[in-house]
């Protein structure tokens, strides 16, 4: 599968995760807040990784939205999501799935997660819709080197580089 195909597939998966989260939020009673927040984090993560595939960049194997944003923004394709918002979404990656790591979250957190996931999906779609030629030129001007990656992801347990 080409990186372009992986970008489209990653974005499609993210859109499906967002749609599932929105459906649960709108229809399920009692509201499964943890699942909605988790799916929104996953949709956000897939959106960012779709942009990296689109730019033919190495994919960071991480759920940390801050690190993923720093990496994609270093490629000069900006996804605008504040660090606080990114940190909040990152917490939903694991803290909502395991009983021993559970955090208190409320309906407002699910609403926040839905807004931010949709915002990130929309920005990723816009980047992916840019002309292939322009994207490739930008990607070629930004060579990836190991120092740049390790500067973004110093903790190798939390963030690994997947080379293709």
C-alpha positions as CSV (number, residue, x, y, z in Angstrom):
1,X,0.0,0.0,0.0
2,X,1.4,3.4,-0.9
3,X,1.7,6.2,1.7
4,X,-1.0,8.1,-0.2
5,X,-3.4,5.1,0.2
6,X,-2.3,4.8,3.9
7,X,-3.1,8.5,4.4
8,X,-6.6,8.1,3.0
9,X,-7.2,4.9,4.9
10,X,-6.0,6.5,8.2
11,X,-8.3,9.5,7.7
12,X,-11.2,7.2,6.9
13,X,-10.6,5.2,10.0
14,X,-10.4,8.5,12.0
15,X,-13.7,9.6,10.4
16,X,-15.3,6.3,11.4
17,X,-14.1,6.6,15.0
18,X,-15.4,10.1,15.2
19,X,-18.8,9.0,13.7
20,X,-19.0,6.2,16.2
21,X,-18.2,8.6,19.1
22,X,-20.8,11.1,17.9
23,X,-23.4,8.3,17.5
24,X,-22.8,7.0,21.0
25,X,-23.0,10.6,22.4
26,X,-26.2,11.3,20.6
27,X,-28.0,8.0,21.2
28,X,-26.7,5.9,24.1
29,X,-28.1,6.2,27.6
30,X,-26.4,6.2,30.0
31,X,-23.7,8.0,28.1
32,X,-20.5,6.0,27.8
33,X,-18.3,9.1,28.3
34,X,-15.1,7.1,28.5
35,X,-15.7,5.4,25.2
36,X,-16.7,8.6,23.5
37,X,-13.5,10.3,24.7
38,X,-11.3,7.4,23.8
39,X,-12.7,7.3,20.2
40,X,-12.2,11.0,19.8
41,X,-8.6,10.6,20.9
42,X,-8.1,7.8,18.4
43,X,-9.8,9.9,15.6
44,X,-7.4,12.8,16.4
45,X,-4.4,10.5,16.4
46,X,-5.4,8.9,13.0
47,X,-5.9,12.4,11.5
48,X,-2.4,13.5,12.4
49,X,-0.9,10.2,11.2
50,X,-2.8,10.6,7.9
51,X,-1.0,13.9,7.4
52,X,2.4,12.2,8.1
53,X,1.6,9.4,5.6
54,X,0.5,12.1,3.1
55,X,3.9,13.8,3.5
56,X,5.8,10.5,3.1
57,X,7.2,10.9,6.7
58,X,8.0,8.2,9.2
59,X,5.1,7.4,11.5
60,X,5.6,7.8,15.2
61,X,4.2,4.9,17.1
62,X,2.7,6.9,19.9
63,X,-0.7,7.9,21.4
64,X,0.8,11.2,22.6
65,X,-1.1,13.9,20.6
66,X,1.4,16.6,21.7
67,X,4.4,14.7,20.3
68,X,2.5,13.8,17.1
69,X,1.5,17.5,16.6
70,X,5.1,18.7,17.2
71,X,6.3,16.2,14.6
72,X,3.7,17.1,11.9
73,X,4.0,20.8,12.6
74,X,7.8,20.5,12.1
75,X,7.0,19.4,8.6
76,X,5.5,22.9,7.9
77,X,1.9,21.5,7.7
78,X,0.2,22.9,10.7
79,X,-2.6,21.3,12.7
80,X,-3.7,23.9,15.1
81,X,-4.6,22.3,18.4
82,X,-3.4,23.9,21.7
83,X,-1.0,21.9,23.9
84,X,-3.5,21.8,26.7
85,X,-6.2,20.4,24.4
86,X,-3.6,17.9,23.0
87,X,-2.7,16.9,26.6
88,X,-6.3,16.4,27.5
89,X,-6.9,14.2,24.5
90,X,-3.8,12.2,25.2
91,X,-5.1,11.3,28.6
92,X,-8.1,9.7,27.0
93,X,-5.9,7.2,25.1
94,X,-5.2,5.0,28.1
95,X,-6.7,6.5,31.2
96,X,-10.2,5.7,30.0
97,X,-9.6,2.1,29.0
98,X,-8.1,0.6,32.2
99,X,-9.7,0.4,35.6
100,X,-6.4,1.0,37.5
101,X,-5.7,4.2,35.4
102,X,-9.3,5.6,35.4
103,X,-9.7,9.3,35.6
104,X,-12.9,11.3,36.4
105,X,-14.4,12.7,33.3
106,X,-17.7,14.4,32.7
107,X,-20.2,15.0,29.8
108,X,-18.4,18.3,29.2
109,X,-15.2,16.3,28.5
110,X,-16.9,14.2,25.9
111,X,-18.3,17.4,24.3
112,X,-14.7,18.9,24.3
113,X,-13.3,15.7,22.8
114,X,-15.9,15.7,20.0
115,X,-15.2,19.3,19.1
116,X,-11.4,18.8,19.0
117,X,-11.5,15.5,17.1
118,X,-13.8,17.1,14.4
119,X,-11.5,20.2,14.3
120,X,-8.4,18.0,13.7
121,X,-10.2,15.8,11.1
122,X,-11.2,18.9,9.2
123,X,-7.6,20.3,9.2
124,X,-6.2,17.0,8.1
125,X,-8.7,16.8,5.3
126,X,-7.6,20.2,4.1
127,X,-3.9,19.2,4.1
128,X,-4.6,16.0,2.3
129,X,-6.6,17.9,-0.3
130,X,-3.6,20.0,-1.3
131,X,-2.1,19.2,-4.6
132,X,0.3,16.2,-4.6
133,X,3.0,18.2,-6.2
134,X,3.0,20.9,-3.6
135,X,2.9,18.4,-0.7
136,X,5.8,16.4,-2.2
137,X,7.9,19.5,-2.7
138,X,7.4,20.6,0.9
139,X,8.1,17.1,2.1
140,X,11.3,16.9,0.1
141,X,12.5,20.2,1.6
142,X,12.1,18.8,5.1
143,X,14.4,15.8,5.3
144,X,13.7,13.7,8.4
145,X,16.8,12.9,10.5
146,X,17.1,10.9,13.6
147,X,18.2,13.9,15.8
148,X,15.0,15.8,14.9
149,X,12.9,12.8,15.8
150,X,14.6,12.0,19.0
151,X,14.3,15.7,20.0
152,X,10.6,15.4,19.7
153,X,10.3,11.9,21.2
154,X,13.1,11.5,23.7
155,X,11.3,8.7,25.6
156,X,11.8,5.7,23.3
157,X,9.3,3.7,25.4
158,X,6.5,6.2,24.6
159,X,7.4,7.0,21.0
160,X,9.0,4.8,18.4
161,X,9.7,5.6,14.8
162,X,8.2,3.2,12.2
163,X,10.3,3.2,9.1
164,X,8.8,2.1,5.8
